Amino acid sequence: MTKEIKLYGTERCHKSQYYKTFLDHQGLEYKFLDVEINSNYAEELRSLYENRRLNFPTVTIGKKKLRNPSDNELLKWLKKLR
């Protein structure tokens, strides 16, 4: 069973755009959840953090949460999917 990948961010955030490009180049399917446009996505992101802040970009791989990860850290978790 493949774990779902989600990217929480905004279209105007350069780091969110970086992760979109990064995931595209990995050839992986993911959901981009724009927390400025959709309040449900914003609430979903807030629920991941005790402080309830919109900490984006955040990548989730299944239940694993990565806030603004380095390339190496993100690759480490993505390799576990293959």
PDB file of N, CA, C and O in Angstrom:
ATOM      1  N   MET A   1       0.845  -1.190   0.000  1.00  0.00           N
ATOM      2  CA  MET A   1       0.000   0.000   0.000  1.00  0.00           C
ATOM      3  C   MET A   1       0.886   1.248   0.000  1.00  0.00           C
ATOM      4  O   MET A   1       1.799   1.374   0.816  1.00  0.00           O
ATOM      5  N   THR A   2       0.608   2.156  -0.915  1.00  0.00           N
ATOM      6  CA  THR A   2       1.394   3.375  -1.029  1.00  0.00           C
ATOM      7  C   THR A   2       0.874   4.422  -0.048  1.00  0.00           C
ATOM      8  O   THR A   2      -0.331   4.636   0.086  1.00  0.00           O
ATOM      9  N   LYS A   3       1.815   5.063   0.628  1.00  0.00           N
ATOM     10  CA  LYS A   3       1.445   6.145   1.544  1.00  0.00           C
ATOM     11  C   LYS A   3       1.171   7.408   0.733  1.00  0.00           C
ATOM     12  O   LYS A   3       1.857   7.701  -0.246  1.00  0.00           O
ATOM     13  N   GLU A   4       0.165   8.137   1.160  1.00  0.00           N
ATOM     14  CA  GLU A   4      -0.206   9.366   0.469  1.00  0.00           C
ATOM     15  C   GLU A   4       0.773  10.488   0.826  1.00  0.00           C
ATOM     16  O   GLU A   4       1.148  10.665   1.985  1.00  0.00           O
ATOM     17  N   ILE A   5       1.173  11.240  -0.202  1.00  0.00           N
ATOM     18  CA  ILE A   5       2.052  12.393  -0.014  1.00  0.00           C
ATOM     19  C   ILE A   5       1.212  13.651  -0.169  1.00  0.00           C
ATOM     20  O   ILE A   5       0.484  13.810  -1.148  1.00  0.00           O
ATOM     21  N   LYS A   6       1.323  14.543   0.814  1.00  0.00           N
ATOM     22  CA  LYS A   6       0.633  15.830   0.757  1.00  0.00           C
ATOM     23  C   LYS A   6       1.653  16.942   0.966  1.00  0.00           C
ATOM     24  O   LYS A   6       2.574  16.821   1.774  1.00  0.00           O
ATOM     25  N   LEU A   7       1.472  18.013   0.230  1.00  0.00           N
ATOM     26  CA  LEU A   7       2.288  19.209   0.391  1.00  0.00           C
ATOM     27  C   LEU A   7       1.355  20.349   0.761  1.00  0.00           C
ATOM     28  O   LEU A   7       0.517  20.763  -0.040  1.00  0.00           O
ATOM     29  N   TYR A   8       1.504  20.852   1.972  1.00  0.00           N
ATOM     30  CA  TYR A   8       0.726  22.001   2.438  1.00  0.00           C
ATOM     31  C   TYR A   8       1.548  23.250   2.189  1.00  0.00           C
ATOM     32  O   TYR A   8       2.701  23.333   2.612  1.00  0.00           O
ATOM     33  N   GLY A   9       0.967  24.214   1.508  1.00  0.00           N
ATOM     34  CA  GLY A   9       1.690  25.454   1.236  1.00  0.00           C
ATOM     35  C   GLY A   9       0.784  26.456   0.570  1.00  0.00           C
ATOM     36  O   GLY A   9      -0.439  26.395   0.698  1.00  0.00           O
ATOM     37  N   THR A  10       1.406  27.393  -0.154  1.00  0.00           N
ATOM     38  CA  THR A  10       0.662  28.400  -0.913  1.00  0.00           C
ATOM     39  C   THR A  10       1.334  28.595  -2.263  1.00  0.00           C
ATOM     40  O   THR A  10       2.527  28.341  -2.427  1.00  0.00           O
ATOM     41  N   GLU A  11       0.541  29.052  -3.225  1.00  0.00           N
ATOM     42  CA  GLU A  11       1.099  29.304  -4.561  1.00  0.00           C
ATOM     43  C   GLU A  11       2.156  30.401  -4.532  1.00  0.00           C
ATOM     44  O   GLU A  11       3.101  30.363  -5.320  1.00  0.00           O
ATOM     45  N   ARG A  12       2.014  31.381  -3.634  1.00  0.00           N
ATOM     46  CA  ARG A  12       2.942  32.519  -3.618  1.00  0.00           C
ATOM     47  C   ARG A  12       4.228  32.232  -2.840  1.00  0.00           C
ATOM     48  O   ARG A  12       5.156  33.040  -2.863  1.00  0.00           O
ATOM     49  N   CYS A  13       4.291  31.086  -2.151  1.00  0.00           N
ATOM     50  CA  CYS A  13       5.463  30.740  -1.340  1.00  0.00           C
ATOM     51  C   CYS A  13       6.520  30.053  -2.208  1.00  0.00           C
ATOM     52  O   CYS A  13       6.269  28.998  -2.790  1.00  0.00           O
ATOM     53  N   HIS A  14       7.704  30.664  -2.287  1.00  0.00           N
ATOM     54  CA  HIS A  14       8.745  30.088  -3.147  1.00  0.00           C
ATOM     55  C   HIS A  14       9.185  28.707  -2.664  1.00  0.00           C
ATOM     56  O   HIS A  14       9.543  27.861  -3.484  1.00  0.00           O
ATOM     57  N   LYS A  15       9.166  28.460  -1.362  1.00  0.00           N
ATOM     58  CA  LYS A  15       9.541  27.129  -0.850  1.00  0.00           C
ATOM     59  C   LYS A  15       8.488  26.085  -1.222  1.00  0.00           C
ATOM     60  O   LYS A  15       8.828  24.944  -1.535  1.00  0.00           O
ATOM     61  N   SER A  16       7.213  26.471  -1.188  1.00  0.00           N
ATOM     62  CA  SER A  16       6.151  25.551  -1.630  1.00  0.00           C
ATOM     63  C   SER A  16       6.372  25.183  -3.097  1.00  0.00           C
ATOM     64  O   SER A  16       6.242  24.020  -3.481  1.00  0.00           O
ATOM     65  N   GLN A  17       6.705  26.186  -3.912  1.00  0.00           N
ATOM     66  CA  GLN A  17       6.966  25.937  -5.333  1.00  0.00           C
ATOM     67  C   GLN A  17       8.184  25.033  -5.511  1.00  0.00           C
ATOM     68  O   GLN A  17       8.199  24.167  -6.387  1.00  0.00           O
ATOM     69  N   TYR A  18       9.195  25.235  -4.684  1.00  0.00           N
ATOM     70  CA  TYR A  18      10.392  24.397  -4.736  1.00  0.00           C
ATOM     71  C   TYR A  18      10.025  22.930  -4.504  1.00  0.00           C
ATOM     72  O   TYR A  18      10.461  22.052  -5.247  1.00  0.00           O
ATOM     73  N   TYR A  19       9.221  22.670  -3.470  1.00  0.00           N
ATOM     74  CA  TYR A  19       8.847  21.285  -3.170  1.00  0.00           C
ATOM     75  C   TYR A  19       7.947  20.689  -4.240  1.00  0.00           C
ATOM     76  O   TYR A  19       8.027  19.490  -4.506  1.00  0.00           O
ATOM     77  N   LYS A  20       7.094  21.492  -4.860  1.00  0.00           N
ATOM     78  CA  LYS A  20       6.274  20.996  -5.971  1.00  0.00           C
ATOM     79  C   LYS A  20       7.189  20.513  -7.098  1.00  0.00           C
ATOM     80  O   LYS A  20       7.007  19.416  -7.625  1.00  0.00           O
ATOM     81  N   THR A  21       8.166  21.331  -7.458  1.00  0.00           N
ATOM     82  CA  THR A  21       9.109  20.965  -8.515  1.00  0.00           C
ATOM     83  C   THR A  21       9.917  19.729  -8.116  1.00  0.00           C
ATOM     84  O   THR A  21      10.122  18.824  -8.925  1.00  0.00           O
ATOM     85  N   PHE A  22      10.371  19.701  -6.868  1.00  0.00           N
ATOM     86  CA  PHE A  22      11.158  18.578  -6.355  1.00  0.00           C
ATOM     87  C   PHE A  22      10.365  17.273  -6.473  1.00  0.00           C
ATOM     88  O   PHE A  22      10.883  16.276  -6.977  1.00  0.00           O
ATOM     89  N   LEU A  23       9.125  17.278  -6.014  1.00  0.00           N
ATOM     90  CA  LEU A  23       8.292  16.077  -6.072  1.00  0.00           C
ATOM     91  C   LEU A  23       7.955  15.694  -7.510  1.00  0.00           C
ATOM     92  O   LEU A  23       7.902  14.511  -7.846  1.00  0.00           O
ATOM     93  N   ASP A  24       7.728  16.699  -8.360  1.00  0.00           N
ATOM     94  CA  ASP A  24       7.480  16.413  -9.775  1.00  0.00           C
ATOM     95  C   ASP A  24       8.675  15.695 -10.393  1.00  0.00           C
ATOM     96  O   ASP A  24       8.503  14.730 -11.137  1.00  0.00           O
ATOM     97  N   HIS A  25       9.887  16.162 -10.087  1.00  0.00           N
ATOM     98  CA  HIS A  25      11.091  15.543 -10.647  1.00  0.00           C
ATOM     99  C   HIS A  25      11.315  14.137 -10.108  1.00  0.00           C
ATOM    100  O   HIS A  25      11.983  13.329 -10.753  1.00  0.00           O
ATOM    101  N   GLN A  26      10.770  13.836  -8.947  1.00  0.00           N
ATOM    102  CA  GLN A  26      10.862  12.476  -8.403  1.00  0.00           C
ATOM    103  C   GLN A  26       9.842  11.544  -9.067  1.00  0.00           C
ATOM    104  O   GLN A  26       9.889  10.327  -8.884  1.00  0.00           O
ATOM    105  N   GLY A  27       8.927  12.128  -9.837  1.00  0.00           N
ATOM    106  CA  GLY A  27       7.914  11.339 -10.524  1.00  0.00           C
ATOM    107  C   GLY A  27       6.872  10.746  -9.587  1.00  0.00           C
ATOM    108  O   GLY A  27       6.285   9.702  -9.873  1.00  0.00           O
ATOM    109  N   LEU A  28       6.648  11.424  -8.465  1.00  0.00           N
ATOM    110  CA  LEU A  28       5.709  10.913  -7.466  1.00  0.00           C
ATOM    111  C   LEU A  28       4.391  11.675  -7.506  1.00  0.00           C
ATOM    112  O   LEU A  28       4.361  12.879  -7.760  1.00  0.00           O
ATOM    113  N   GLU A  29       3.303  10.952  -7.251  1.00  0.00           N
ATOM    114  CA  GLU A  29       2.011  11.604  -7.130  1.00  0.00           C
ATOM    115  C   GLU A  29       1.900  12.196  -5.733  1.00  0.00           C
ATOM    116  O   GLU A  29       2.302  11.581  -4.745  1.00  0.00           O
ATOM    117  N   TYR A  30       1.353  13.388  -5.671  1.00  0.00           N
ATOM    118  CA  TYR A  30       1.156  14.059  -4.386  1.00  0.00           C
ATOM    119  C   TYR A  30      -0.015  15.014  -4.522  1.00  0.00           C
ATOM    120  O   TYR A  30      -0.428  15.360  -5.629  1.00  0.00           O
ATOM    121  N   LYS A  31      -0.538  15.432  -3.390  1.00  0.00           N
ATOM    122  CA  LYS A  31      -1.596  16.436  -3.373  1.00  0.00           C
ATOM    123  C   LYS A  31      -0.999  17.740  -2.875  1.00  0.00           C
ATOM    124  O   LYS A  31      -0.355  17.782  -1.827  1.00  0.00           O
ATOM    125  N   PHE A  32      -1.222  18.816  -3.645  1.00  0.00           N
ATOM    126  CA  PHE A  32      -0.824  20.144  -3.191  1.00  0.00           C
ATOM    127  C   PHE A  32      -2.041  20.787  -2.556  1.00  0.00           C
ATOM    128  O   PHE A  32      -3.071  20.954  -3.209  1.00  0.00           O
ATOM    129  N   LEU A  33      -1.929  21.148  -1.287  1.00  0.00           N
ATOM    130  CA  LEU A  33      -3.035  21.700  -0.533  1.00  0.00           C
ATOM    131  C   LEU A  33      -2.741  23.163  -0.207  1.00  0.00           C
ATOM    132  O   LEU A  33      -1.966  23.461   0.702  1.00  0.00           O
ATOM    133  N   ASP A  34      -3.367  24.068  -0.955  1.00  0.00           N
ATOM    134  CA  ASP A  34      -3.121  25.501  -0.785  1.00  0.00           C
ATOM    135  C   ASP A  34      -3.927  26.000   0.416  1.00  0.00           C
ATOM    136  O   ASP A  34      -5.155  26.076   0.374  1.00  0.00           O
ATOM    137  N   VAL A  35      -3.212  26.333   1.473  1.00  0.00           N
ATOM    138  CA  VAL A  35      -3.854  26.703   2.742  1.00  0.00           C
ATOM    139  C   VAL A  35      -4.410  28.128   2.739  1.00  0.00           C
ATOM    140  O   VAL A  35      -5.141  28.506   3.654  1.00  0.00           O
ATOM    141  N   GLU A  36      -4.070  28.920   1.720  1.00  0.00           N
ATOM    142  CA  GLU A  36      -4.650  30.269   1.614  1.00  0.00           C
ATOM    143  C   GLU A  36      -5.997  30.230   0.899  1.00  0.00           C
ATOM    144  O   GLU A  36      -6.890  31.023   1.197  1.00  0.00           O
ATOM    145  N   ILE A  37      -6.133  29.322  -0.025  1.00  0.00           N
ATOM    146  CA  ILE A  37      -7.349  29.249  -0.835  1.00  0.00           C
ATOM    147  C   ILE A  37      -8.427  28.402  -0.163  1.00  0.00           C
ATOM    148  O   ILE A  37      -9.615  28.701  -0.286  1.00  0.00           O
ATOM    149  N   ASN A  38      -8.024  27.352   0.543  1.00  0.00           N
ATOM    150  CA  ASN A  38      -8.993  26.410   1.112  1.00  0.00           C
ATOM    151  C   ASN A  38      -8.855  26.358   2.633  1.00  0.00           C
ATOM    152  O   ASN A  38      -7.832  25.916   3.156  1.00  0.00           O
ATOM    153  N   SER A  39      -9.884  26.810   3.332  1.00  0.00           N
ATOM    154  CA  SER A  39      -9.823  26.841   4.803  1.00  0.00           C
ATOM    155  C   SER A  39      -9.803  25.437   5.407  1.00  0.00           C
ATOM    156  O   SER A  39      -9.294  25.252   6.512  1.00  0.00           O
ATOM    157  N   ASN A  40     -10.347  24.451   4.701  1.00  0.00           N
ATOM    158  CA  ASN A  40     -10.272  23.067   5.198  1.00  0.00           C
ATOM    159  C   ASN A  40      -8.833  22.568   5.207  1.00  0.00           C
ATOM    160  O   ASN A  40      -8.419  21.878   6.138  1.00  0.00           O
ATOM    161  N   TYR A  41      -8.064  22.916   4.167  1.00  0.00           N
ATOM    162  CA  TYR A  41      -6.647  22.545   4.123  1.00  0.00           C
ATOM    163  C   TYR A  41      -5.879  23.253   5.230  1.00  0.00           C
ATOM    164  O   TYR A  41      -4.991  22.669   5.852  1.00  0.00           O
ATOM    165  N   ALA A  42      -6.226  24.518   5.473  1.00  0.00           N
ATOM    166  CA  ALA A  42      -5.567  25.281   6.535  1.00  0.00           C
ATOM    167  C   ALA A  42      -5.842  24.626   7.885  1.00  0.00           C
ATOM    168  O   ALA A  42      -4.935  24.504   8.708  1.00  0.00           O
ATOM    169  N   GLU A  43      -7.065  24.209   8.119  1.00  0.00           N
ATOM    170  CA  GLU A  43      -7.417  23.563   9.384  1.00  0.00           C
ATOM    171  C   GLU A  43      -6.725  22.209   9.524  1.00  0.00           C
ATOM    172  O   GLU A  43      -6.289  21.834  10.613  1.00  0.00           O
ATOM    173  N   GLU A  44      -6.629  21.482   8.411  1.00  0.00           N
ATOM    174  CA  GLU A  44      -5.921  20.198   8.418  1.00  0.00           C
ATOM    175  C   GLU A  44      -4.456  20.397   8.808  1.00  0.00           C
ATOM    176  O   GLU A  44      -3.906  19.628   9.596  1.00  0.00           O
ATOM    177  N   LEU A  45      -3.831  21.438   8.248  1.00  0.00           N
ATOM    178  CA  LEU A  45      -2.435  21.745   8.587  1.00  0.00           C
ATOM    179  C   LEU A  45      -2.319  22.170  10.045  1.00  0.00           C
ATOM    180  O   LEU A  45      -1.426  21.697  10.748  1.00  0.00           O
ATOM    181  N   ARG A  46      -3.187  23.038  10.511  1.00  0.00           N
ATOM    182  CA  ARG A  46      -3.150  23.473  11.921  1.00  0.00           C
ATOM    183  C   ARG A  46      -3.241  22.280  12.873  1.00  0.00           C
ATOM    184  O   ARG A  46      -2.594  22.262  13.920  1.00  0.00           O
ATOM    185  N   SER A  47      -4.045  21.288  12.505  1.00  0.00           N
ATOM    186  CA  SER A  47      -4.250  20.127  13.383  1.00  0.00           C
ATOM    187  C   SER A  47      -2.997  19.261  13.512  1.00  0.00           C
ATOM    188  O   SER A  47      -2.915  18.424  14.412  1.00  0.00           O
ATOM    189  N   LEU A  48      -2.027  19.453  12.627  1.00  0.00           N
ATOM    190  CA  LEU A  48      -0.782  18.681  12.697  1.00  0.00           C
ATOM    191  C   LEU A  48       0.176  19.211  13.762  1.00  0.00           C
ATOM    192  O   LEU A  48       1.096  18.507  14.176  1.00  0.00           O
ATOM    193  N   TYR A  49      -0.037  20.443  14.204  1.00  0.00           N
ATOM    194  CA  TYR A  49       0.892  21.095  15.120  1.00  0.00           C
ATOM    195  C   TYR A  49       0.196  21.499  16.418  1.00  0.00           C
ATOM    196  O   TYR A  49      -0.939  21.977  16.406  1.00  0.00           O
ATOM    197  N   GLU A  50       0.888  21.302  17.525  1.00  0.00           N
ATOM    198  CA  GLU A  50       0.343  21.680  18.830  1.00  0.00           C
ATOM    199  C   GLU A  50       0.047  23.176  18.920  1.00  0.00           C
ATOM    200  O   GLU A  50      -0.937  23.583  19.540  1.00  0.00           O
ATOM    201  N   ASN A  51       0.901  23.993  18.300  1.00  0.00           N
ATOM    202  CA  ASN A  51       0.707  25.446  18.371  1.00  0.00           C
ATOM    203  C   ASN A  51      -0.394  25.938  17.415  1.00  0.00           C
ATOM    204  O   ASN A  51      -0.762  27.113  17.440  1.00  0.00           O
ATOM    205  N   ARG A  52      -0.917  25.026  16.570  1.00  0.00           N
ATOM    206  CA  ARG A  52      -2.014  25.305  15.635  1.00  0.00           C
ATOM    207  C   ARG A  52      -1.670  26.404  14.626  1.00  0.00           C
ATOM    208  O   ARG A  52      -2.558  27.078  14.105  1.00  0.00           O
ATOM    209  N   ARG A  53      -0.396  26.574  14.363  1.00  0.00           N
ATOM    210  CA  ARG A  53       0.020  27.578  13.373  1.00  0.00           C
ATOM    211  C   ARG A  53       0.025  26.983  11.976  1.00  0.00           C
ATOM    212  O   ARG A  53       0.092  25.767  11.798  1.00  0.00           O
ATOM    213  N   LEU A  54      -0.047  27.860  11.000  1.00  0.00           N
ATOM    214  CA  LEU A  54       0.066  27.436   9.607  1.00  0.00           C
ATOM    215  C   LEU A  54       1.550  27.328   9.261  1.00  0.00           C
ATOM    216  O   LEU A  54       2.122  28.218   8.631  1.00  0.00           O
ATOM    217  N   ASN A  55       2.152  26.236   9.680  1.00  0.00           N
ATOM    218  CA  ASN A  55       3.580  26.014   9.439  1.00  0.00           C
ATOM    219  C   ASN A  55       3.761  25.397   8.053  1.00  0.00           C
ATOM    220  O   ASN A  55       3.758  24.177   7.885  1.00  0.00           O
ATOM    221  N   PHE A  56       3.918  26.277   7.075  1.00  0.00           N
ATOM    222  CA  PHE A  56       4.139  25.755   5.723  1.00  0.00           C
ATOM    223  C   PHE A  56       5.445  26.274   5.179  1.00  0.00           C
ATOM    224  O   PHE A  56       5.904  27.337   5.595  1.00  0.00           O
ATOM    225  N   PRO A  57       6.060  25.547   4.254  1.00  0.00           N
ATOM    226  CA  PRO A  57       5.559  24.302   3.705  1.00  0.00           C
ATOM    227  C   PRO A  57       5.766  23.125   4.665  1.00  0.00           C
ATOM    228  O   PRO A  57       6.762  23.045   5.384  1.00  0.00           O
ATOM    229  N   THR A  58       4.806  22.235   4.648  1.00  0.00           N
ATOM    230  CA  THR A  58       4.892  20.969   5.364  1.00  0.00           C
ATOM    231  C   THR A  58       4.574  19.864   4.373  1.00  0.00           C
ATOM    232  O   THR A  58       3.608  19.950   3.614  1.00  0.00           O
ATOM    233  N   VAL A  59       5.398  18.826   4.391  1.00  0.00           N
ATOM    234  CA  VAL A  59       5.165  17.636   3.573  1.00  0.00           C
ATOM    235  C   VAL A  59       4.779  16.515   4.520  1.00  0.00           C
ATOM    236  O   VAL A  59       5.445  16.297   5.533  1.00  0.00           O
ATOM    237  N   THR A  60       3.708  15.803   4.197  1.00  0.00           N
ATOM    238  CA  THR A  60       3.370  14.605   4.961  1.00  0.00           C
ATOM    239  C   THR A  60       3.463  13.407   4.026  1.00  0.00           C
ATOM    240  O   THR A  60       3.034  13.450   2.873  1.00  0.00           O
ATOM    241  N   ILE A  61       4.036  12.343   4.563  1.00  0.00           N
ATOM    242  CA  ILE A  61       4.132  11.066   3.851  1.00  0.00           C
ATOM    243  C   ILE A  61       3.488  10.055   4.783  1.00  0.00           C
ATOM    244  O   ILE A  61       4.100   9.600   5.750  1.00  0.00           O
ATOM    245  N   GLY A  62       2.248   9.713   4.479  1.00  0.00           N
ATOM    246  CA  GLY A  62       1.493   8.917   5.433  1.00  0.00           C
ATOM    247  C   GLY A  62       1.345   9.729   6.711  1.00  0.00           C
ATOM    248  O   GLY A  62       0.835  10.849   6.682  1.00  0.00           O
ATOM    249  N   LYS A  63       1.789   9.166   7.836  1.00  0.00           N
ATOM    250  CA  LYS A  63       1.690   9.883   9.119  1.00  0.00           C
ATOM    251  C   LYS A  63       2.954  10.680   9.457  1.00  0.00           C
ATOM    252  O   LYS A  63       2.980  11.401  10.455  1.00  0.00           O
ATOM    253  N   LYS A  64       4.013  10.554   8.626  1.00  0.00           N
ATOM    254  CA  LYS A  64       5.260  11.284   8.865  1.00  0.00           C
ATOM    255  C   LYS A  64       5.094  12.730   8.413  1.00  0.00           C
ATOM    256  O   LYS A  64       4.631  12.993   7.303  1.00  0.00           O
ATOM    257  N   LYS A  65       5.475  13.665   9.284  1.00  0.00           N
ATOM    258  CA  LYS A  65       5.346  15.098   9.023  1.00  0.00           C
ATOM    259  C   LYS A  65       6.736  15.707   8.912  1.00  0.00           C
ATOM    260  O   LYS A  65       7.573  15.519   9.795  1.00  0.00           O
ATOM    261  N   LEU A  66       6.983  16.436   7.829  1.00  0.00           N
ATOM    262  CA  LEU A  66       8.270  17.101   7.605  1.00  0.00           C
ATOM    263  C   LEU A  66       8.007  18.579   7.331  1.00  0.00           C
ATOM    264  O   LEU A  66       7.371  18.935   6.338  1.00  0.00           O
ATOM    265  N   ARG A  67       8.503  19.429   8.217  1.00  0.00           N
ATOM    266  CA  ARG A  67       8.333  20.873   8.020  1.00  0.00           C
ATOM    267  C   ARG A  67       9.583  21.445   7.386  1.00  0.00           C
ATOM    268  O   ARG A  67      10.664  21.422   7.975  1.00  0.00           O
ATOM    269  N   ASN A  68       9.419  21.965   6.165  1.00  0.00           N
ATOM    270  CA  ASN A  68      10.518  22.597   5.447  1.00  0.00           C
ATOM    271  C   ASN A  68      11.767  21.711   5.440  1.00  0.00           C
ATOM    272  O   ASN A  68      12.841  22.155   5.845  1.00  0.00           O
ATOM    273  N   PRO A  69      11.629  20.447   4.977  1.00  0.00           N
ATOM    274  CA  PRO A  69      12.752  19.511   5.059  1.00  0.00           C
ATOM    275  C   PRO A  69      13.875  19.829   4.072  1.00  0.00           C
ATOM    276  O   PRO A  69      13.656  20.464   3.040  1.00  0.00           O
ATOM    277  N   SER A  70      15.074  19.376   4.412  1.00  0.00           N
ATOM    278  CA  SER A  70      16.189  19.457   3.462  1.00  0.00           C
ATOM    279  C   SER A  70      15.929  18.423   2.360  1.00  0.00           C
ATOM    280  O   SER A  70      15.125  17.506   2.530  1.00  0.00           O
ATOM    281  N   ASP A  71      16.620  18.586   1.237  1.00  0.00           N
ATOM    282  CA  ASP A  71      16.486  17.610   0.153  1.00  0.00           C
ATOM    283  C   ASP A  71      16.814  16.210   0.649  1.00  0.00           C
ATOM    284  O   ASP A  71      16.091  15.258   0.357  1.00  0.00           O
ATOM    285  N   ASN A  72      17.914  16.083   1.405  1.00  0.00           N
ATOM    286  CA  ASN A  72      18.338  14.767   1.885  1.00  0.00           C
ATOM    287  C   ASN A  72      17.313  14.131   2.810  1.00  0.00           C
ATOM    288  O   ASN A  72      17.042  12.934   2.715  1.00  0.00           O
ATOM    289  N   GLU A  73      16.740  14.936   3.711  1.00  0.00           N
ATOM    290  CA  GLU A  73      15.739  14.404   4.630  1.00  0.00           C
ATOM    291  C   GLU A  73      14.493  13.951   3.866  1.00  0.00           C
ATOM    292  O   GLU A  73      13.939  12.888   4.145  1.00  0.00           O
ATOM    293  N   LEU A  74      14.063  14.756   2.911  1.00  0.00           N
ATOM    294  CA  LEU A  74      12.888  14.400   2.124  1.00  0.00           C
ATOM    295  C   LEU A  74      13.162  13.147   1.291  1.00  0.00           C
ATOM    296  O   LEU A  74      12.318  12.253   1.223  1.00  0.00           O
ATOM    297  N   LEU A  75      14.323  13.079   0.665  1.00  0.00           N
ATOM    298  CA  LEU A  75      14.670  11.894  -0.128  1.00  0.00           C
ATOM    299  C   LEU A  75      14.711  10.633   0.727  1.00  0.00           C
ATOM    300  O   LEU A  75      14.278   9.567   0.288  1.00  0.00           O
ATOM    301  N   LYS A  76      15.232  10.751   1.946  1.00  0.00           N
ATOM    302  CA  LYS A  76      15.297   9.606   2.861  1.00  0.00           C
ATOM    303  C   LYS A  76      13.911   9.007   3.072  1.00  0.00           C
ATOM    304  O   LYS A  76      13.747   7.788   3.026  1.00  0.00           O
ATOM    305  N   TRP A  77      12.920   9.856   3.302  1.00  0.00           N
ATOM    306  CA  TRP A  77      11.560   9.371   3.556  1.00  0.00           C
ATOM    307  C   TRP A  77      10.881   8.925   2.280  1.00  0.00           C
ATOM    308  O   TRP A  77      10.074   7.995   2.306  1.00  0.00           O
ATOM    309  N   LEU A  78      11.187   9.565   1.161  1.00  0.00           N
ATOM    310  CA  LEU A  78      10.594   9.157  -0.113  1.00  0.00           C
ATOM    311  C   LEU A  78      11.111   7.794  -0.562  1.00  0.00           C
ATOM    312  O   LEU A  78      10.374   7.010  -1.159  1.00  0.00           O
ATOM    313  N   LYS A  79      12.392   7.513  -0.270  1.00  0.00           N
ATOM    314  CA  LYS A  79      12.966   6.210  -0.649  1.00  0.00           C
ATOM    315  C   LYS A  79      12.276   5.064   0.074  1.00  0.00           C
ATOM    316  O   LYS A  79      12.243   3.943  -0.433  1.00  0.00           O
ATOM    317  N   LYS A  80      11.730   5.330   1.245  1.00  0.00           N
ATOM    318  CA  LYS A  80      11.025   4.294   1.994  1.00  0.00           C
ATOM    319  C   LYS A  80       9.718   3.894   1.309  1.00  0.00           C
ATOM    320  O   LYS A  80       9.130   2.862   1.634  1.00  0.00           O
ATOM    321  N   LEU A  81       9.273   4.710   0.370  1.00  0.00           N
ATOM    322  CA  LEU A  81       8.046   4.403  -0.376  1.00  0.00           C
ATOM    323  C   LEU A  81       8.292   3.391  -1.494  1.00  0.00           C
ATOM    324  O   LEU A  81       7.371   2.704  -1.938  1.00  0.00           O
ATOM    325  N   ARG A  82       9.530   3.310  -1.937  1.00  0.00           N
ATOM    326  CA  ARG A  82       9.842   2.489  -3.136  1.00  0.00           C
ATOM    327  C   ARG A  82      10.249   1.097  -2.773  1.00  0.00           C
ATOM    328  O   ARG A  82      10.541   0.290  -3.656  1.00  0.00           O
TER     329      ARG A  82
END
